[in-house]
Amino acid sequence: MKSIRYHYFLIFVLLFVSCKTSTSVEPTLREVSNFEKLASIENVVSIEKRAVVSHFDENYELWFEQPIDHNDLTKGTFKQRVFLGFENTMQPVIVELNGYGIGSEKAGELATHYNANQISIEHRYFNNSRPEDIDWNTLTIENAAKDQAAIINAIRNALYPNAKFISTGISKGCQTVMAHKYYFPKNVDGCVCYVGPLNFDREDERIFEFLRNVGTEEDRTKIKNFQELSFKNKEALLEILKTKATEEGMSWEFGLEKALEYSILEYPFAHWQWGTKTDDIPTETASVEAIYDHLFDIVGYGFFEESSVENLQPYFWAALTQQGIYAYETSPFAKYLKTDKLYTFDWAFPENISKPFDPKPMQNIKAFLDTEAEKMLFIYGEYDAWSATAIELSENAEKRELFKFVNPQGDHRTRIKSFDVSEQQQIYKIIDSWLKE
């Protein structure tokens, strides 16, 4: 009997020792995965490992819980989408600050060049990164910058405590980079901003001067003549637009006629923004169908059409309240429009809401760029209409490592790869220095 009890006792001791040994040794044997590190971030409420894209070894979609108002936490929270392309903890981290929703999970220009990690942050209130009911007054550049800083800090602490971080953004994303840098000047090690305006008014009139001088006089004459041609054929074009609207289920808050007028007035801006060839512009001999097709091939329907405006509502709110936009001169076409007053974007406010434009945020950013900002690189296309309100560097900017490169005759699609080889090398040499410090 004793031997049986002793046998069972030995088995119990061995099992106990075995269990204790396995639990104490396991953490040293099994490395915590990136998934687990990201999932353990306090304000990550959802994480999904996705199919690998580009050069990344791993790809994740994360949803962060964010305050609706960082200055008043009683207003609740919303969920914000982030994509993380993981390559290596020792490689740089490129942070794409989107001014809109996230367009792609793929590596951008900088992440591709450096074989780097990439964090893509969707801007608050675009796509599903929004509360169920939006208080539009909480859509400010300050709240957005605080969103981004919280995400950057959380992912840096979880995965990349020793890596260099470079923020980047395109167009409104460039505005987003500038604002983030202003509020959090030490949050990243450098910034690369593409084709971003710095507007100082709701209707920044610098665009008028730009459009009067961009390109050649022959180019500008062809554009003006096409607008004249469109207005002369307004009734016929309107009939085509009515048919298209019925077929495609499109509508405009201000009606079909105003939609056509706005589209014709938008044409010069869109022409230069997207680098249209003036040789492609229809002339007097063109059919009405050819005029219509060219006009909407360049302008598109997505800037004024009701469903598109709804999707772009966060953009319009920001532009009309803090970040500025432009307007259209009507005086050259007063005989067609029966007015010489500017056509503005006031109609693009959310329903039953409006707010005065506050110029202070952009003025503060300008003052910051002029006196304090460090390690920022700006890229523009010479002919891009958004270059009308491009940043102007102060005399001492280079001492603070602020640089501006303008691609001759470039449009809104200007990137580092758009420049000649020697300038590309110069640009990357600057960014290299930020990554090596």
Contacts in CASP RR format, 6 or more apart in sequence:
PFRMAT RR
TARGET T0000
AUTHOR 0000-0000-0000
METHOD contacts of the structure
MODEL  1
MKSIRYHYFLIFVLLFVSCKTSTSVEPTLREVSNFEKLASIENVVSIEKR
AVVSHFDENYELWFEQPIDHNDLTKGTFKQRVFLGFENTMQPVIVELNGY
GIGSEKAGELATHYNANQISIEHRYFNNSRPEDIDWNTLTIENAAKDQAA
IINAIRNALYPNAKFISTGISKGCQTVMAHKYYFPKNVDGCVCYVGPLNF
DREDERIFEFLRNVGTEEDRTKIKNFQELSFKNKEALLEILKTKATEEGM
SWEFGLEKALEYSILEYPFAHWQWGTKTDDIPTETASVEAIYDHLFDIVG
YGFFEESSVENLQPYFWAALTQQGIYAYETSPFAKYLKTDKLYTFDWAFP
ENISKPFDPKPMQNIKAFLDTEAEKMLFIYGEYDAWSATAIELSENAEKR
ELFKFVNPQGDHRTRIKSFDVSEQQQIYKIIDSWLKE
34 58 0 8 1.000
34 60 0 8 1.000
34 86 0 8 1.000
34 159 0 8 1.000
35 47 0 8 1.000
35 49 0 8 1.000
35 60 0 8 1.000
37 158 0 8 1.000
37 159 0 8 1.000
38 44 0 8 1.000
38 47 0 8 1.000
38 60 0 8 1.000
38 62 0 8 1.000
38 84 0 8 1.000
38 155 0 8 1.000
38 158 0 8 1.000
38 159 0 8 1.000
39 47 0 8 1.000
40 158 0 8 1.000
41 62 0 8 1.000
41 64 0 8 1.000
41 154 0 8 1.000
41 155 0 8 1.000
41 158 0 8 1.000
42 154 0 8 1.000
43 64 0 8 1.000
43 65 0 8 1.000
43 66 0 8 1.000
43 150 0 8 1.000
43 154 0 8 1.000
44 62 0 8 1.000
44 63 0 8 1.000
44 64 0 8 1.000
44 65 0 8 1.000
44 154 0 8 1.000
45 63 0 8 1.000
45 64 0 8 1.000
45 65 0 8 1.000
45 79 0 8 1.000
46 61 0 8 1.000
46 62 0 8 1.000
46 63 0 8 1.000
46 79 0 8 1.000
47 60 0 8 1.000
47 61 0 8 1.000
47 62 0 8 1.000
47 63 0 8 1.000
48 60 0 8 1.000
48 61 0 8 1.000
48 62 0 8 1.000
49 58 0 8 1.000
49 59 0 8 1.000
49 60 0 8 1.000
50 59 0 8 1.000
50 60 0 8 1.000
50 61 0 8 1.000
50 105 0 8 1.000
51 59 0 8 1.000
52 58 0 8 1.000
52 59 0 8 1.000
53 59 0 8 1.000
53 85 0 8 1.000
53 105 0 8 1.000
53 106 0 8 1.000
53 107 0 8 1.000
54 85 0 8 1.000
54 106 0 8 1.000
54 107 0 8 1.000
54 108 0 8 1.000
54 111 0 8 1.000
54 112 0 8 1.000
55 87 0 8 1.000
55 107 0 8 1.000
55 111 0 8 1.000
55 112 0 8 1.000
55 115 0 8 1.000
56 85 0 8 1.000
56 86 0 8 1.000
56 87 0 8 1.000
56 107 0 8 1.000
56 117 0 8 1.000
56 118 0 8 1.000
57 86 0 8 1.000
57 87 0 8 1.000
57 88 0 8 1.000
58 85 0 8 1.000
58 86 0 8 1.000
59 83 0 8 1.000
59 84 0 8 1.000
59 85 0 8 1.000
59 86 0 8 1.000
59 105 0 8 1.000
60 83 0 8 1.000
60 84 0 8 1.000
60 85 0 8 1.000
60 86 0 8 1.000
61 81 0 8 1.000
61 82 0 8 1.000
61 83 0 8 1.000
61 105 0 8 1.000
62 81 0 8 1.000
62 82 0 8 1.000
62 83 0 8 1.000
62 84 0 8 1.000
63 79 0 8 1.000
63 80 0 8 1.000
63 81 0 8 1.000
63 82 0 8 1.000
64 79 0 8 1.000
64 80 0 8 1.000
64 82 0 8 1.000
64 147 0 8 1.000
64 150 0 8 1.000
64 151 0 8 1.000
64 154 0 8 1.000
65 77 0 8 1.000
65 78 0 8 1.000
65 79 0 8 1.000
65 80 0 8 1.000
66 77 0 8 1.000
66 78 0 8 1.000
66 79 0 8 1.000
66 80 0 8 1.000
66 124 0 8 1.000
66 147 0 8 1.000
66 150 0 8 1.000
67 73 0 8 1.000
67 75 0 8 1.000
67 76 0 8 1.000
67 77 0 8 1.000
67 143 0 8 1.000
67 146 0 8 1.000
68 75 0 8 1.000
68 76 0 8 1.000
68 77 0 8 1.000
68 78 0 8 1.000
68 131 0 8 1.000
68 135 0 8 1.000
68 138 0 8 1.000
69 75 0 8 1.000
69 76 0 8 1.000
69 135 0 8 1.000
69 138 0 8 1.000
69 143 0 8 1.000
70 142 0 8 1.000
70 143 0 8 1.000
70 146 0 8 1.000
70 147 0 8 1.000
71 142 0 8 1.000
71 143 0 8 1.000
75 135 0 8 1.000
75 138 0 8 1.000
76 131 0 8 1.000
77 131 0 8 1.000
78 124 0 8 1.000
78 129 0 8 1.000
78 130 0 8 1.000
78 131 0 8 1.000
79 128 0 8 1.000
79 129 0 8 1.000
80 121 0 8 1.000
80 122 0 8 1.000
80 124 0 8 1.000
80 129 0 8 1.000
80 147 0 8 1.000
80 151 0 8 1.000
81 102 0 8 1.000
81 122 0 8 1.000
81 127 0 8 1.000
81 128 0 8 1.000
81 129 0 8 1.000
82 119 0 8 1.000
82 120 0 8 1.000
82 121 0 8 1.000
82 122 0 8 1.000
82 151 0 8 1.000
82 155 0 8 1.000
83 102 0 8 1.000
83 105 0 8 1.000
83 118 0 8 1.000
83 119 0 8 1.000
83 120 0 8 1.000
84 117 0 8 1.000
84 118 0 8 1.000
84 119 0 8 1.000
84 120 0 8 1.000
84 155 0 8 1.000
85 105 0 8 1.000
85 107 0 8 1.000
85 117 0 8 1.000
85 118 0 8 1.000
85 119 0 8 1.000
86 117 0 8 1.000
86 159 0 8 1.000
87 115 0 8 1.000
87 116 0 8 1.000
87 117 0 8 1.000
88 117 0 8 1.000
89 159 0 8 1.000
89 160 0 8 1.000
89 162 0 8 1.000
89 163 0 8 1.000
90 162 0 8 1.000
90 163 0 8 1.000
91 114 0 8 1.000
91 115 0 8 1.000
91 116 0 8 1.000
91 117 0 8 1.000
91 163 0 8 1.000
92 114 0 8 1.000
92 116 0 8 1.000
92 117 0 8 1.000
92 163 0 8 1.000
92 164 0 8 1.000
92 165 0 8 1.000
92 166 0 8 1.000
92 435 0 8 1.000
93 116 0 8 1.000
93 117 0 8 1.000
93 118 0 8 1.000
93 119 0 8 1.000
93 155 0 8 1.000
93 156 0 8 1.000
93 160 0 8 1.000
93 163 0 8 1.000
93 164 0 8 1.000
93 165 0 8 1.000
93 166 0 8 1.000
94 108 0 8 1.000
94 110 0 8 1.000
94 111 0 8 1.000
94 114 0 8 1.000
94 116 0 8 1.000
94 117 0 8 1.000
94 118 0 8 1.000
94 119 0 8 1.000
94 166 0 8 1.000
94 167 0 8 1.000
94 168 0 8 1.000
95 118 0 8 1.000
95 119 0 8 1.000
95 121 0 8 1.000
95 148 0 8 1.000
95 152 0 8 1.000
95 165 0 8 1.000
95 166 0 8 1.000
95 167 0 8 1.000
95 168 0 8 1.000
95 188 0 8 1.000
96 108 0 8 1.000
96 118 0 8 1.000
96 119 0 8 1.000
96 120 0 8 1.000
96 121 0 8 1.000
96 167 0 8 1.000
96 168 0 8 1.000
96 169 0 8 1.000
97 121 0 8 1.000
97 123 0 8 1.000
97 148 0 8 1.000
97 167 0 8 1.000
97 168 0 8 1.000
97 169 0 8 1.000
97 173 0 8 1.000
97 176 0 8 1.000
97 177 0 8 1.000
97 180 0 8 1.000
98 120 0 8 1.000
98 121 0 8 1.000
98 122 0 8 1.000
98 123 0 8 1.000
98 126 0 8 1.000
98 169 0 8 1.000
98 173 0 8 1.000
98 176 0 8 1.000
99 123 0 8 1.000
99 126 0 8 1.000
99 169 0 8 1.000
99 171 0 8 1.000
99 172 0 8 1.000
99 173 0 8 1.000
99 175 0 8 1.000
99 176 0 8 1.000
99 315 0 8 1.000
100 123 0 8 1.000
100 126 0 8 1.000
100 172 0 8 1.000
100 173 0 8 1.000
100 314 0 8 1.000
100 315 0 8 1.000
101 122 0 8 1.000
101 123 0 8 1.000
101 126 0 8 1.000
101 127 0 8 1.000
101 129 0 8 1.000
102 120 0 8 1.000
102 121 0 8 1.000
102 122 0 8 1.000
102 127 0 8 1.000
104 120 0 8 1.000
105 120 0 8 1.000
107 116 0 8 1.000
107 118 0 8 1.000
108 118 0 8 1.000
109 415 0 8 1.000
109 416 0 8 1.000
109 417 0 8 1.000
110 116 0 8 1.000
110 166 0 8 1.000
110 168 0 8 1.000
110 192 0 8 1.000
110 416 0 8 1.000
110 431 0 8 1.000
111 117 0 8 1.000
111 118 0 8 1.000
113 416 0 8 1.000
113 428 0 8 1.000
114 435 0 8 1.000
117 160 0 8 1.000
117 163 0 8 1.000
119 151 0 8 1.000
119 152 0 8 1.000
119 155 0 8 1.000
121 147 0 8 1.000
121 148 0 8 1.000
121 151 0 8 1.000
122 129 0 8 1.000
123 129 0 8 1.000
123 144 0 8 1.000
123 172 0 8 1.000
123 173 0 8 1.000
123 176 0 8 1.000
123 314 0 8 1.000
124 130 0 8 1.000
124 139 0 8 1.000
124 143 0 8 1.000
124 144 0 8 1.000
124 147 0 8 1.000
124 314 0 8 1.000
125 134 0 8 1.000
125 139 0 8 1.000
125 313 0 8 1.000
125 314 0 8 1.000
126 314 0 8 1.000
130 314 0 8 1.000
136 317 0 8 1.000
136 350 0 8 1.000
136 353 0 8 1.000
136 355 0 8 1.000
137 355 0 8 1.000
139 314 0 8 1.000
139 317 0 8 1.000
139 318 0 8 1.000
140 322 0 8 1.000
140 361 0 8 1.000
141 175 0 8 1.000
141 176 0 8 1.000
141 179 0 8 1.000
141 183 0 8 1.000
141 318 0 8 1.000
141 322 0 8 1.000
141 323 0 8 1.000
141 361 0 8 1.000
142 179 0 8 1.000
142 183 0 8 1.000
142 361 0 8 1.000
144 176 0 8 1.000
144 179 0 8 1.000
144 180 0 8 1.000
145 176 0 8 1.000
145 179 0 8 1.000
145 180 0 8 1.000
145 182 0 8 1.000
145 183 0 8 1.000
145 184 0 8 1.000
146 183 0 8 1.000
148 176 0 8 1.000
148 180 0 8 1.000
148 184 0 8 1.000
148 187 0 8 1.000
149 180 0 8 1.000
149 183 0 8 1.000
149 184 0 8 1.000
149 187 0 8 1.000
152 165 0 8 1.000
152 187 0 8 1.000
152 188 0 8 1.000
153 187 0 8 1.000
156 163 0 8 1.000
156 165 0 8 1.000
164 189 0 8 1.000
164 434 0 8 1.000
164 435 0 8 1.000
165 187 0 8 1.000
165 188 0 8 1.000
165 189 0 8 1.000
165 190 0 8 1.000
166 188 0 8 1.000
166 189 0 8 1.000
166 190 0 8 1.000
166 191 0 8 1.000
166 192 0 8 1.000
166 431 0 8 1.000
166 434 0 8 1.000
166 435 0 8 1.000
167 177 0 8 1.000
167 180 0 8 1.000
167 181 0 8 1.000
167 187 0 8 1.000
167 188 0 8 1.000
167 190 0 8 1.000
167 191 0 8 1.000
167 192 0 8 1.000
168 177 0 8 1.000
168 191 0 8 1.000
168 192 0 8 1.000
168 193 0 8 1.000
168 194 0 8 1.000
169 176 0 8 1.000
169 177 0 8 1.000
169 192 0 8 1.000
169 193 0 8 1.000
169 194 0 8 1.000
170 194 0 8 1.000
170 195 0 8 1.000
170 196 0 8 1.000
171 194 0 8 1.000
171 195 0 8 1.000
171 196 0 8 1.000
171 197 0 8 1.000
171 386 0 8 1.000
171 412 0 8 1.000
172 196 0 8 1.000
172 315 0 8 1.000
172 318 0 8 1.000
172 323 0 8 1.000
173 193 0 8 1.000
173 196 0 8 1.000
174 193 0 8 1.000
174 194 0 8 1.000
174 195 0 8 1.000
174 196 0 8 1.000
174 197 0 8 1.000
174 378 0 8 1.000
175 196 0 8 1.000
175 197 0 8 1.000
175 198 0 8 1.000
175 323 0 8 1.000
177 191 0 8 1.000
177 192 0 8 1.000
177 193 0 8 1.000
178 191 0 8 1.000
178 193 0 8 1.000
178 198 0 8 1.000
178 365 0 8 1.000
178 369 0 8 1.000
178 376 0 8 1.000
178 391 0 8 1.000
179 361 0 8 1.000
179 365 0 8 1.000
180 187 0 8 1.000
180 188 0 8 1.000
181 187 0 8 1.000
181 188 0 8 1.000
181 191 0 8 1.000
181 368 0 8 1.000
181 373 0 8 1.000
181 376 0 8 1.000
182 364 0 8 1.000
182 365 0 8 1.000
182 368 0 8 1.000
182 373 0 8 1.000
185 368 0 8 1.000
185 372 0 8 1.000
185 373 0 8 1.000
185 374 0 8 1.000
189 375 0 8 1.000
189 434 0 8 1.000
189 435 0 8 1.000
189 437 0 8 1.000
190 375 0 8 1.000
190 376 0 8 1.000
190 377 0 8 1.000
190 431 0 8 1.000
190 434 0 8 1.000
191 375 0 8 1.000
191 376 0 8 1.000
191 377 0 8 1.000
192 376 0 8 1.000
192 377 0 8 1.000
192 379 0 8 1.000
192 431 0 8 1.000
193 376 0 8 1.000
193 377 0 8 1.000
193 378 0 8 1.000
193 379 0 8 1.000
194 379 0 8 1.000
194 414 0 8 1.000
194 415 0 8 1.000
195 379 0 8 1.000
195 380 0 8 1.000
195 381 0 8 1.000
195 384 0 8 1.000
195 386 0 8 1.000
195 387 0 8 1.000
195 412 0 8 1.000
195 414 0 8 1.000
196 378 0 8 1.000
196 380 0 8 1.000
196 386 0 8 1.000
196 390 0 8 1.000
196 391 0 8 1.000
197 204 0 8 1.000
197 386 0 8 1.000
197 387 0 8 1.000
197 388 0 8 1.000
197 389 0 8 1.000
197 390 0 8 1.000
198 362 0 8 1.000
198 365 0 8 1.000
198 366 0 8 1.000
198 369 0 8 1.000
198 389 0 8 1.000
198 390 0 8 1.000
198 391 0 8 1.000
199 319 0 8 1.000
199 323 0 8 1.000
199 324 0 8 1.000
199 325 0 8 1.000
199 326 0 8 1.000
199 362 0 8 1.000
199 389 0 8 1.000
200 324 0 8 1.000
200 359 0 8 1.000
200 362 0 8 1.000
200 363 0 8 1.000
200 366 0 8 1.000
200 389 0 8 1.000
201 324 0 8 1.000
201 357 0 8 1.000
201 359 0 8 1.000
202 319 0 8 1.000
202 320 0 8 1.000
202 324 0 8 1.000
202 325 0 8 1.000
202 344 0 8 1.000
202 345 0 8 1.000
202 357 0 8 1.000
203 324 0 8 1.000
203 325 0 8 1.000
203 326 0 8 1.000
203 327 0 8 1.000
203 342 0 8 1.000
203 344 0 8 1.000
204 324 0 8 1.000
204 325 0 8 1.000
204 326 0 8 1.000
204 388 0 8 1.000
204 389 0 8 1.000
205 326 0 8 1.000
205 327 0 8 1.000
206 388 0 8 1.000
206 389 0 8 1.000
207 269 0 8 1.000
207 326 0 8 1.000
207 327 0 8 1.000
207 385 0 8 1.000
207 388 0 8 1.000
207 389 0 8 1.000
208 329 0 8 1.000
209 388 0 8 1.000
210 385 0 8 1.000
210 387 0 8 1.000
210 388 0 8 1.000
211 220 0 8 1.000
211 268 0 8 1.000
211 269 0 8 1.000
211 272 0 8 1.000
211 385 0 8 1.000
211 388 0 8 1.000
212 220 0 8 1.000
214 220 0 8 1.000
214 272 0 8 1.000
214 383 0 8 1.000
214 385 0 8 1.000
215 272 0 8 1.000
215 383 0 8 1.000
215 409 0 8 1.000
218 278 0 8 1.000
219 278 0 8 1.000
222 278 0 8 1.000
222 281 0 8 1.000
223 267 0 8 1.000
223 268 0 8 1.000
223 271 0 8 1.000
223 278 0 8 1.000
223 281 0 8 1.000
224 268 0 8 1.000
224 332 0 8 1.000
225 281 0 8 1.000
225 283 0 8 1.000
226 267 0 8 1.000
226 281 0 8 1.000
226 282 0 8 1.000
226 283 0 8 1.000
226 291 0 8 1.000
226 294 0 8 1.000
226 295 0 8 1.000
227 264 0 8 1.000
227 265 0 8 1.000
227 267 0 8 1.000
227 268 0 8 1.000
227 332 0 8 1.000
227 333 0 8 1.000
228 333 0 8 1.000
229 282 0 8 1.000
229 283 0 8 1.000
229 284 0 8 1.000
229 286 0 8 1.000
229 291 0 8 1.000
230 237 0 8 1.000
230 264 0 8 1.000
230 267 0 8 1.000
230 291 0 8 1.000
230 295 0 8 1.000
231 264 0 8 1.000
231 333 0 8 1.000
231 336 0 8 1.000
233 288 0 8 1.000
233 291 0 8 1.000
234 260 0 8 1.000
234 261 0 8 1.000
234 336 0 8 1.000
236 288 0 8 1.000
237 260 0 8 1.000
237 288 0 8 1.000
237 291 0 8 1.000
237 292 0 8 1.000
237 295 0 8 1.000
238 256 0 8 1.000
238 257 0 8 1.000
238 260 0 8 1.000
240 288 0 8 1.000
240 289 0 8 1.000
240 292 0 8 1.000
241 256 0 8 1.000
241 259 0 8 1.000
241 260 0 8 1.000
241 292 0 8 1.000
242 256 0 8 1.000
244 250 0 8 1.000
245 251 0 8 1.000
245 256 0 8 1.000
248 301 0 8 1.000
250 301 0 8 1.000
250 305 0 8 1.000
250 306 0 8 1.000
250 307 0 8 1.000
251 305 0 8 1.000
251 306 0 8 1.000
251 307 0 8 1.000
252 258 0 8 1.000
252 259 0 8 1.000
252 304 0 8 1.000
252 305 0 8 1.000
252 306 0 8 1.000
253 306 0 8 1.000
253 309 0 8 1.000
253 347 0 8 1.000
254 262 0 8 1.000
254 347 0 8 1.000
259 304 0 8 1.000
259 305 0 8 1.000
261 337 0 8 1.000
261 343 0 8 1.000
262 304 0 8 1.000
262 328 0 8 1.000
262 343 0 8 1.000
263 295 0 8 1.000
263 296 0 8 1.000
263 299 0 8 1.000
263 300 0 8 1.000
263 304 0 8 1.000
264 295 0 8 1.000
264 333 0 8 1.000
265 328 0 8 1.000
265 329 0 8 1.000
265 330 0 8 1.000
265 333 0 8 1.000
265 343 0 8 1.000
266 299 0 8 1.000
266 303 0 8 1.000
266 304 0 8 1.000
266 328 0 8 1.000
267 295 0 8 1.000
267 298 0 8 1.000
267 299 0 8 1.000
268 385 0 8 1.000
269 326 0 8 1.000
269 385 0 8 1.000
270 276 0 8 1.000
270 298 0 8 1.000
270 299 0 8 1.000
270 300 0 8 1.000
270 385 0 8 1.000
271 298 0 8 1.000
272 383 0 8 1.000
272 384 0 8 1.000
272 385 0 8 1.000
272 411 0 8 1.000
273 384 0 8 1.000
273 385 0 8 1.000
273 386 0 8 1.000
273 411 0 8 1.000
273 412 0 8 1.000
274 298 0 8 1.000
274 411 0 8 1.000
274 412 0 8 1.000
274 413 0 8 1.000
275 383 0 8 1.000
275 410 0 8 1.000
275 411 0 8 1.000
275 412 0 8 1.000
276 298 0 8 1.000
280 294 0 8 1.000
281 294 0 8 1.000
282 290 0 8 1.000
282 291 0 8 1.000
282 294 0 8 1.000
286 294 0 8 1.000
301 308 0 8 1.000
302 308 0 8 1.000
302 309 0 8 1.000
302 312 0 8 1.000
303 309 0 8 1.000
303 312 0 8 1.000
309 316 0 8 1.000
309 348 0 8 1.000
313 348 0 8 1.000
313 350 0 8 1.000
316 345 0 8 1.000
316 348 0 8 1.000
316 349 0 8 1.000
317 349 0 8 1.000
317 350 0 8 1.000
319 325 0 8 1.000
319 345 0 8 1.000
319 348 0 8 1.000
320 345 0 8 1.000
320 346 0 8 1.000
320 348 0 8 1.000
320 349 0 8 1.000
320 355 0 8 1.000
320 357 0 8 1.000
321 355 0 8 1.000
321 356 0 8 1.000
321 357 0 8 1.000
321 358 0 8 1.000
322 357 0 8 1.000
322 358 0 8 1.000
322 361 0 8 1.000
322 362 0 8 1.000
323 361 0 8 1.000
323 362 0 8 1.000
324 357 0 8 1.000
324 362 0 8 1.000
325 345 0 8 1.000
326 388 0 8 1.000
327 342 0 8 1.000
327 343 0 8 1.000
327 344 0 8 1.000
327 345 0 8 1.000
328 342 0 8 1.000
328 343 0 8 1.000
328 344 0 8 1.000
329 342 0 8 1.000
330 337 0 8 1.000
330 339 0 8 1.000
330 340 0 8 1.000
330 341 0 8 1.000
330 342 0 8 1.000
330 343 0 8 1.000
331 340 0 8 1.000
334 340 0 8 1.000
346 354 0 8 1.000
349 355 0 8 1.000
366 391 0 8 1.000
369 376 0 8 1.000
369 391 0 8 1.000
369 393 0 8 1.000
369 394 0 8 1.000
369 397 0 8 1.000
369 402 0 8 1.000
370 394 0 8 1.000
370 397 0 8 1.000
371 394 0 8 1.000
372 400 0 8 1.000
373 400 0 8 1.000
373 402 0 8 1.000
374 400 0 8 1.000
374 401 0 8 1.000
374 402 0 8 1.000
375 400 0 8 1.000
375 401 0 8 1.000
375 402 0 8 1.000
375 434 0 8 1.000
376 401 0 8 1.000
376 402 0 8 1.000
376 403 0 8 1.000
377 402 0 8 1.000
377 403 0 8 1.000
377 404 0 8 1.000
377 405 0 8 1.000
377 427 0 8 1.000
377 430 0 8 1.000
377 431 0 8 1.000
378 390 0 8 1.000
378 391 0 8 1.000
378 393 0 8 1.000
378 402 0 8 1.000
378 403 0 8 1.000
378 404 0 8 1.000
378 405 0 8 1.000
379 404 0 8 1.000
379 405 0 8 1.000
379 406 0 8 1.000
379 407 0 8 1.000
379 414 0 8 1.000
379 415 0 8 1.000
379 416 0 8 1.000
379 427 0 8 1.000
380 387 0 8 1.000
380 390 0 8 1.000
380 404 0 8 1.000
380 405 0 8 1.000
380 406 0 8 1.000
380 407 0 8 1.000
380 414 0 8 1.000
381 387 0 8 1.000
381 406 0 8 1.000
381 407 0 8 1.000
381 409 0 8 1.000
381 410 0 8 1.000
381 411 0 8 1.000
381 412 0 8 1.000
381 414 0 8 1.000
381 418 0 8 1.000
382 406 0 8 1.000
382 407 0 8 1.000
382 408 0 8 1.000
382 409 0 8 1.000
382 410 0 8 1.000
383 409 0 8 1.000
383 410 0 8 1.000
383 411 0 8 1.000
384 410 0 8 1.000
384 411 0 8 1.000
384 412 0 8 1.000
384 414 0 8 1.000
385 412 0 8 1.000
386 412 0 8 1.000
387 406 0 8 1.000
390 404 0 8 1.000
390 406 0 8 1.000
391 404 0 8 1.000
393 402 0 8 1.000
393 403 0 8 1.000
393 404 0 8 1.000
397 403 0 8 1.000
397 404 0 8 1.000
401 430 0 8 1.000
401 434 0 8 1.000
403 427 0 8 1.000
403 430 0 8 1.000
405 419 0 8 1.000
405 423 0 8 1.000
405 426 0 8 1.000
405 427 0 8 1.000
407 414 0 8 1.000
407 418 0 8 1.000
407 419 0 8 1.000
410 418 0 8 1.000
416 424 0 8 1.000
416 427 0 8 1.000
416 428 0 8 1.000
417 424 0 8 1.000
419 427 0 8 1.000
END
